[in-house]
Structure formats: C-alpha cells, structure tokens
C-alpha cells in the first residue's frame, strides 16, 4: 500500500504566495481539477477572486495552466495585462507525472517571451507547483 503524499498546509502556502493584504486577485484557468483546498485558502485570505473577464487592475493573477490549455506565452500575456506596476503572476501547473504537466524548460522559455521573469517556485499543493513571475524590467 502506498503512503498518501503529504498534504501541503494551504494557509502557509497563501503566506508564501504573498497574497495576504493584496486588494484584488484575478483567477485565470479555473476548472474542476484545481486544488480546491488551496483555492479556498486564497479566497479566505483575499476575498472573492476576480474573473478573467474583469477589466480591473489587480495586484496578483493566479493562472492555473495545463499543457492542453493552449499557447503558454499567450496565457502569460493575458495574465500580465491586468497587473498593477508591482503586481505578480502565480503560474500554477501540474507536478511532473500528473496529467497536464508542463516541462520547466517550456515554462522558462514562455516566461521570457511574455516579458516576465520567474523569481520563485514552490510546492503549492500535492498536485500543483506555483511559479512566481514579475514583469521583467529593462
């Protein structure tokens, strides 16, 4: 019998995401496979998440992304558009071995092409990895 993967403390992850105190957070790529516990912890910390159709300027974007979701550069550009000057994008992708996994090299290349810079990666939940991205400065 396999031992279950150790759960990630979602309130701790929300702190590590730096979302506490962020006034507005947009969510892109929500689907039935997102980590409900992590998402609930984010909602509890920041309040309701804005839909991707909102035209508000936001302090953070949570982008749930799977390999089959389309061109990652385009998705990252969509996530970058509503960001405030000091805003961040948290790209959440399935871990290696999970359906929809995206290779780290593909993420890095897409990040650069979208004018973003990856600053941190963390274990967000048993099935998802979070990569923090900011707008690349010249």
Secondary structure as UniProt FT lines:
FT   HELIX           10..17
FT   TURN            20..21
FT   STRAND          25..28
FT   TURN            32..33
FT   HELIX           36..46
FT   TURN            52..53
FT   STRAND          58..65
FT   HELIX           67..69
FT   HELIX           72..81
FT   STRAND          83..94
FT   TURN            96..97
FT   TURN            99..100
FT   HELIX           104..113
FT   TURN            114..115
FT   STRAND          116..123
FT   STRAND          128..135
//
